[in-house]
Amino acid sequence: MSFHYVYILRSVANPDRHYVGLTDDLQERLGKHNAGEVTHTAKFKPWVIKTANAFRERERAAEFERYLKSGSGRAFARKHF
């Protein structure tokens, strides 16, 4: 059974910078962020995983990712992660 991960990254170089994403392979995706292969994160590398949540259903993971990218979701993440 595979999992779908919603993750929050924190920039080591600029700790106020965070990135929310969704992937099926967390370590591979982190490697791409740190290699500069992701346009949105290349400028603030290196990155570390701040938190990651596993979901069995991709649709649920995508819903949670969208929520974390919303205003109330960002406030929730700041408070709980």
Secondary structure by P-SEA (a helix, b strand, c coil): cbbbbbbbbbbcccccbbbbbccccaaaaaaaaaacccccccccccccccbbbbbccaaaaaaaaaaaacaaaaaaaaacc
